[in-house]
Amino acid sequence: MAIQYPVIKKGRFVSRPNRFVIFMEMDGKSVKAHMPNPGRMRELLFPGVTLYAAPHAKEGSRTQYRIVGVDREGEPVPLDTSRANDTAEWLINHGKIPGWEAYRVLRREVTMGDSRFDLLLGNEAVQFPVEVKSCTLFGKNGAMFPDAVTARGRKHVLHLGDIGKNGGRAGLLVLVQWDRARWFLPDYHTDPEFAEAFRSVAPYIDWKAAALQWTPDFTVPAGVRLLPSPLEILDQESGNRGDYLLVLHLDTAQDIEIGSRGILHFPEGYYVYTGSARKNLDQRMARHRRLRKGMHWHIDWLRQKAEWVGCIPIRTAEDLEHQLAASVSRIADWEIPGFGCTDCHCPTHLFGFHDNPMHLPGFVQIEEDFEINRLDSLVHE
């Protein structure tokens, strides 16, 4: 594989107005760049982090640069998903994927039925399709994919499973772009349907999760290591139950009647509500989003006045609601005493922020701790 980027420059992340546009500071100037990765990447893109950008080769491009990577804790992480198949092909053709040393890439973009898979592997004896996924969601030791719902990914996984169940061979290669990862799981918090599909077909496909080590030139991986995948955690933790972080926004300070609590004052800003549902978690979150409903919980009254920002599920068999509330309280700018906690001893379950917490490192760290890092104690390597 030839050098992918003849020139790479560094900049500092400023903002991401949409999935495909980045503003960064480079050489003291504000620069608009193309982001080729549509994933959420809230865990990577904080104001001031180092970005790696390559000048656009195309004349007339709307942006001057293309983002190719980001720095995380001193390690470069590639973000250009269009290069994932190049990386996979190089790894396979150079015998770097344990278990696939005997195969080479015969073709790219192979169509089978109503699916188009990334690679066709084979040798003189066998040929089989392989789908490639790039994983950029990781915690201290764990890596998870996807970081956003992927209907296409689910479709591909199920099709690969059908091939395997019918006596054929099919492969899935997850490129974990983080050398420090020690285990991999599908992200059952964000996309439970993909996780369920993965779990159902795992015994029938030849799947591998490979942790890659990168250098800032982003040519080829400097190291490759296969990761274990403790699928029993899926059986134990995933499902339509757990806890959640609901984020709302008030654009002006308001006095709002909150059921039997009476009128409470809410300063302008963002609000995080910690809740739980021992069953029907998805339905509970959907109910919070609706405006037309019967008033039952404290949050129902606030929701009538506040704009929806987002809701983060944490799927688990454990009851983590009170631990979540305690964690958010430590980073909040203020709180509304006695809100949403009539059935527990917590001081409150509602916390205020001046800025959108979904873009604050402290809040994203809480999400990472409860979704990923908490699982380290359940993994037996």
C-alpha positions as CSV (number, residue, x, y, z in Angstrom):
1,M,0.0,0.0,0.0
2,A,1.5,3.3,-1.1
3,I,1.8,6.3,1.3
4,Q,-1.8,7.5,1.6
5,Y,-1.1,11.2,2.5
6,P,2.0,12.8,1.1
7,V,1.4,15.9,3.4
8,I,-0.2,15.9,6.8
9,K,-0.6,19.1,8.9
10,K,-1.7,19.5,12.5
11,G,-4.6,21.7,13.7
12,R,-6.7,22.2,16.7
13,F,-10.4,21.2,16.8
14,V,-12.8,24.1,17.2
15,S,-16.3,22.8,16.2
16,R,-18.3,20.4,14.1
17,P,-21.4,22.1,12.7
18,N,-22.5,18.9,11.0
19,R,-21.3,15.3,10.5
20,F,-19.1,16.1,7.5
21,V,-17.6,19.5,8.3
22,I,-15.0,20.5,10.9
23,F,-13.6,23.9,11.8
24,M,-10.1,23.9,13.2
25,E,-7.4,26.3,14.0
26,M,-4.3,26.0,11.9
27,D,-1.4,28.4,11.8
28,G,-3.5,31.0,13.7
29,K,-6.3,30.9,11.2
30,S,-9.8,29.3,11.2
31,V,-9.9,26.5,8.6
32,K,-12.9,24.6,7.3
33,A,-12.2,20.9,6.7
34,H,-14.0,17.8,5.4
35,M,-14.7,15.1,8.0
36,P,-14.9,11.7,6.1
37,N,-16.2,9.9,9.2
38,P,-19.9,10.3,9.9
39,G,-19.7,8.7,13.4
40,R,-20.6,10.7,16.5
41,M,-17.0,10.7,17.9
42,R,-18.0,12.8,20.9
43,E,-15.4,10.8,22.8
44,L,-12.6,12.1,20.6
45,L,-13.5,15.6,19.4
46,F,-13.1,18.1,22.2
47,P,-12.1,21.8,21.7
48,G,-8.3,22.0,21.4
49,V,-7.5,18.4,20.6
50,T,-4.9,17.9,17.9
51,L,-6.3,17.0,14.4
52,Y,-4.3,15.6,11.5
53,A,-5.3,17.0,8.2
54,A,-4.3,16.4,4.6
55,P,-4.6,19.0,1.9
56,H,-7.4,18.2,-0.6
57,A,-6.1,16.9,-3.9
58,K,-9.2,17.8,-5.8
59,E,-9.4,21.3,-7.3
60,G,-12.5,23.2,-6.5
61,S,-13.2,21.3,-3.3
62,R,-15.4,23.1,-0.8
63,T,-12.9,22.6,1.9
64,Q,-9.2,23.0,1.9
65,Y,-8.3,20.0,4.0
66,R,-9.5,16.5,4.8
67,I,-9.4,15.2,8.4
68,V,-7.4,12.0,8.6
69,G,-6.9,11.5,12.3
70,V,-7.1,12.8,15.8
71,D,-4.8,12.6,18.9
72,R,-6.1,10.7,21.9
73,E,-3.8,10.6,25.0
74,G,-0.7,11.0,22.8
75,E,-1.7,8.3,20.3
76,P,-2.9,9.0,16.7
77,V,-6.3,7.6,15.8
78,P,-7.2,7.4,12.1
79,L,-10.6,8.9,11.2
80,D,-10.7,8.5,7.4
81,T,-13.1,5.6,7.0
82,S,-12.6,5.6,3.3
83,R,-9.1,4.1,4.0
84,A,-10.4,1.2,6.1
85,N,-10.5,-1.2,3.2
86,D,-7.0,-0.2,2.1
87,T,-5.7,-1.0,5.6
88,A,-7.6,-4.3,5.7
89,E,-6.2,-5.3,2.3
90,W,-2.7,-4.5,3.3
91,L,-3.0,-6.4,6.6
92,I,-4.4,-9.5,4.9
93,N,-2.0,-9.5,1.9
94,H,0.9,-9.2,4.3
95,G,-0.2,-12.0,6.5
96,K,-0.8,-9.8,9.5
97,I,-4.3,-11.1,10.5
98,P,-3.9,-14.3,12.6
99,G,-5.9,-17.1,11.1
100,W,-6.1,-15.6,7.7
101,E,-2.4,-15.9,6.7
102,A,-3.2,-18.3,3.9
103,Y,-5.6,-15.9,2.1
104,R,-5.2,-12.9,-0.1
105,V,-7.6,-10.3,-1.3
106,L,-8.9,-11.4,-4.6
107,R,-11.3,-8.5,-5.3
108,R,-12.8,-5.4,-3.7
109,E,-16.5,-4.5,-3.5
110,V,-18.0,-7.9,-4.2
111,T,-21.8,-8.2,-4.7
112,M,-23.7,-11.2,-3.3
113,G,-27.4,-11.2,-3.5
114,D,-28.6,-7.8,-2.4
115,S,-25.4,-7.0,-0.4
116,R,-22.1,-5.6,-1.4
117,F,-19.2,-6.7,0.8
118,D,-15.9,-4.9,1.1
119,L,-13.5,-7.7,0.2
120,L,-13.4,-11.2,-1.4
121,L,-10.7,-13.3,0.3
122,G,-9.4,-16.7,-1.0
123,N,-6.7,-19.1,-2.1
124,E,-6.7,-22.1,-4.5
125,A,-9.2,-23.9,-2.2
126,V,-11.7,-21.4,-1.0
127,Q,-13.2,-18.0,-1.5
128,F,-15.3,-16.0,1.0
129,P,-16.6,-12.4,1.5
130,V,-15.4,-10.2,4.3
131,E,-17.0,-7.0,5.6
132,V,-14.7,-4.4,7.2
133,K,-15.7,-2.1,10.0
134,S,-13.6,0.7,11.5
135,C,-14.0,1.2,15.3
136,T,-13.2,4.5,17.0
137,L,-15.2,4.1,20.2
138,F,-13.0,3.0,23.1
139,G,-12.6,3.3,26.9
140,K,-9.6,2.5,29.0
141,N,-9.5,-1.1,27.9
142,G,-12.6,-1.8,25.9
143,A,-13.6,-1.0,22.3
144,M,-17.2,-1.0,21.0
145,F,-18.8,-0.7,17.6
146,P,-20.8,1.1,16.3
147,D,-20.9,4.6,17.8
148,A,-24.2,5.3,15.9
149,V,-27.1,3.2,14.7
150,T,-26.1,1.3,11.5
151,A,-28.9,-0.4,9.7
152,R,-26.5,-1.2,6.9
153,G,-24.1,-2.8,9.3
154,R,-26.9,-5.0,10.7
155,K,-28.0,-6.1,7.3
156,H,-24.5,-7.1,6.3
157,V,-23.9,-9.0,9.5
158,L,-27.2,-10.9,9.1
159,H,-26.3,-11.7,5.5
160,L,-22.9,-13.0,6.5
161,G,-24.6,-15.2,9.1
162,D,-26.9,-16.6,6.5
163,I,-24.0,-17.6,4.4
164,G,-22.4,-19.3,7.4
165,K,-25.6,-21.1,8.4
166,N,-26.0,-22.5,4.9
167,G,-22.5,-24.1,5.0
168,G,-20.5,-21.3,3.4
169,R,-17.8,-19.2,4.8
170,A,-18.0,-15.5,5.6
171,G,-15.8,-13.1,7.5
172,L,-16.1,-9.9,9.5
173,L,-13.0,-7.8,10.3
174,V,-13.3,-5.0,12.9
175,L,-10.4,-2.6,12.8
176,V,-10.1,-1.2,16.3
177,Q,-8.0,2.0,15.8
178,W,-6.6,1.9,19.3
179,D,-3.6,-0.1,20.3
180,R,-4.4,0.1,24.0
181,A,-7.7,-1.8,23.6
182,R,-7.9,-5.2,25.4
183,W,-11.4,-6.4,24.5
184,F,-14.1,-5.8,21.9
185,L,-17.9,-5.9,22.0
186,P,-20.7,-4.6,19.8
187,D,-22.1,-1.4,21.3
188,Y,-25.4,-2.8,22.7
189,H,-26.1,0.6,24.4
190,T,-26.2,2.6,21.1
191,D,-27.4,0.0,18.6
192,P,-29.0,-3.0,20.4
193,E,-30.3,-4.4,17.1
194,F,-26.8,-4.6,15.6
195,A,-25.5,-6.2,18.8
196,E,-28.4,-8.7,18.8
197,A,-27.6,-9.5,15.1
198,F,-23.9,-9.9,15.9
199,R,-24.6,-12.2,18.8
200,S,-26.9,-14.4,16.8
201,V,-24.5,-15.0,13.9
202,A,-21.2,-15.0,15.8
203,P,-21.0,-18.8,15.9
204,Y,-21.4,-19.0,12.1
205,I,-19.0,-16.5,10.8
206,D,-15.2,-16.1,10.9
207,W,-15.0,-12.7,12.7
208,K,-12.0,-10.9,14.1
209,A,-11.4,-7.7,16.0
210,A,-7.9,-6.4,15.5
211,A,-6.3,-3.6,17.6
212,L,-4.0,-1.5,15.5
213,Q,-1.1,0.7,16.5
214,W,-0.6,3.8,14.3
215,T,2.0,6.5,13.8
216,P,1.3,10.1,12.7
217,D,1.9,9.4,9.0
218,F,-1.0,7.0,8.9
219,T,0.6,4.8,6.2
220,V,0.3,1.3,7.6
221,P,-0.3,0.0,11.1
222,A,2.9,-0.4,13.2
223,G,1.3,-3.2,15.2
224,V,-1.6,-5.7,15.1
225,R,-3.2,-7.7,17.9
226,L,-6.4,-9.7,17.9
227,L,-8.8,-8.9,20.8
228,P,-11.0,-11.3,22.8
229,S,-14.7,-10.6,22.7
230,P,-16.5,-11.6,26.0
231,L,-19.9,-12.3,24.4
232,E,-21.3,-13.5,27.7
233,I,-21.4,-9.9,28.8
234,L,-24.0,-9.3,26.0
235,D,-26.1,-12.1,27.4
236,Q,-25.8,-10.6,30.9
237,E,-26.0,-6.9,30.3
238,S,-27.8,-6.1,27.0
239,G,-31.5,-5.7,26.7
240,N,-34.4,-3.3,26.9
241,R,-33.6,-2.2,30.5
242,G,-31.2,0.0,32.3
243,D,-30.6,3.6,33.0
244,Y,-30.4,6.8,31.0
245,L,-29.1,10.4,30.9
246,L,-31.8,12.7,29.4
247,V,-30.5,16.1,28.2
248,L,-32.9,19.1,27.8
249,H,-32.4,22.8,27.1
250,L,-34.1,26.0,28.4
251,D,-33.3,29.0,26.3
252,T,-34.6,31.4,29.0
253,A,-35.0,31.2,32.8
254,Q,-38.5,30.1,33.8
255,D,-40.7,29.4,36.8
256,I,-42.4,26.1,36.0
257,E,-45.1,24.2,37.9
258,I,-43.8,20.7,38.7
259,G,-46.9,18.8,39.8
260,S,-47.2,18.4,43.6
261,R,-43.8,20.2,44.0
262,G,-45.5,23.4,42.9
263,I,-43.6,26.2,41.1
264,L,-39.8,25.8,40.8
265,H,-37.3,28.2,39.3
266,F,-35.2,26.9,36.5
267,P,-32.2,29.1,35.3
268,E,-31.5,29.3,31.6
269,G,-29.2,26.4,30.4
270,Y,-29.0,22.7,29.9
271,Y,-30.4,20.1,32.2
272,V,-29.4,16.4,32.7
273,Y,-32.0,14.1,34.3
274,T,-30.9,10.7,35.5
275,G,-33.5,8.0,35.3
276,S,-34.0,4.2,35.1
277,A,-36.3,1.6,33.6
278,R,-36.1,-2.0,34.8
279,K,-38.0,-2.9,31.6
280,N,-39.1,-1.1,28.5
281,L,-36.1,1.3,28.5
282,D,-36.6,2.3,24.9
283,Q,-40.3,3.0,25.4
284,R,-39.4,5.1,28.5
285,M,-37.0,7.2,26.5
286,A,-39.5,7.6,23.7
287,R,-42.1,8.7,26.1
288,H,-39.8,11.4,27.5
289,R,-39.4,12.7,23.9
290,R,-43.1,13.0,23.3
291,L,-44.9,16.2,24.4
292,R,-48.5,14.8,24.3
293,K,-48.8,12.5,27.3
294,G,-50.3,12.3,30.7
295,M,-48.2,14.1,33.4
296,H,-46.8,11.6,35.9
297,W,-43.1,12.2,36.7
298,H,-41.5,15.5,37.6
299,I,-39.6,15.4,34.3
300,D,-42.9,15.4,32.4
301,W,-43.6,19.0,33.5
302,L,-40.2,20.2,32.7
303,R,-40.2,18.5,29.3
304,Q,-43.3,20.6,28.3
305,K,-41.1,23.8,28.4
306,A,-37.7,22.4,27.5
307,E,-36.2,21.6,24.2
308,W,-35.1,18.0,23.6
309,V,-31.3,17.6,23.1
310,G,-30.7,13.9,23.5
311,C,-31.0,10.8,25.6
312,I,-28.1,8.4,26.3
313,P,-29.1,4.8,27.3
314,I,-26.9,2.7,29.5
315,R,-28.2,-0.8,29.2
316,T,-27.5,-3.0,32.2
317,A,-28.9,-5.6,34.5
318,E,-27.7,-3.5,37.5
319,D,-29.4,-0.5,39.0
320,L,-26.9,2.4,38.4
321,E,-29.3,5.3,38.5
322,H,-28.1,6.6,41.9
323,Q,-24.4,6.2,41.0
324,L,-25.1,8.1,37.8
325,A,-26.8,10.9,39.7
326,A,-23.8,11.1,42.1
327,S,-21.4,11.3,39.2
328,V,-23.3,14.0,37.3
329,S,-23.6,16.0,40.5
330,R,-19.8,16.3,40.7
331,I,-19.5,18.1,37.4
332,A,-22.8,20.1,37.3
333,D,-23.0,23.9,37.5
334,W,-26.1,23.7,39.7
335,E,-28.9,21.4,40.6
336,I,-32.7,21.5,41.3
337,P,-33.1,20.0,44.9
338,G,-35.6,17.2,45.4
339,F,-36.3,16.7,41.7
340,G,-37.2,13.2,40.5
341,C,-36.0,11.5,43.6
342,T,-39.1,11.0,45.7
343,D,-38.5,7.2,45.8
344,C,-34.8,7.3,46.8
345,H,-32.4,9.1,49.2
346,C,-30.6,11.1,46.4
347,P,-30.7,14.9,46.9
348,T,-31.9,15.2,43.3
349,H,-31.8,13.6,39.8
350,L,-31.8,16.9,37.9
351,F,-28.6,18.9,37.2
352,G,-27.9,22.2,35.4
353,F,-25.1,23.2,33.0
354,H,-24.2,26.4,31.3
355,D,-23.0,24.6,28.2
356,N,-24.2,21.5,26.4
357,P,-22.9,18.7,28.6
358,M,-22.8,16.3,25.6
359,H,-19.7,18.1,24.4
360,L,-18.0,18.4,27.8
361,P,-15.1,16.1,28.6
362,G,-16.3,15.4,32.1
363,F,-19.8,14.4,31.0
364,V,-18.5,12.2,28.1
365,Q,-16.1,10.6,30.7
366,I,-19.2,9.6,32.8
367,E,-20.8,8.1,29.7
368,E,-17.6,6.2,28.9
369,D,-17.2,5.0,32.5
370,F,-20.7,3.6,32.7
371,E,-21.0,2.2,29.2
372,I,-17.5,0.8,28.7
373,N,-15.1,1.1,31.6
374,R,-17.5,-0.5,34.1
375,L,-17.3,-3.7,32.0
376,D,-13.6,-4.2,32.7
377,S,-14.5,-5.9,36.0
378,L,-16.7,-8.4,34.1
379,V,-14.0,-9.3,31.5
380,H,-11.9,-12.4,32.2
381,E,-9.0,-12.4,29.8
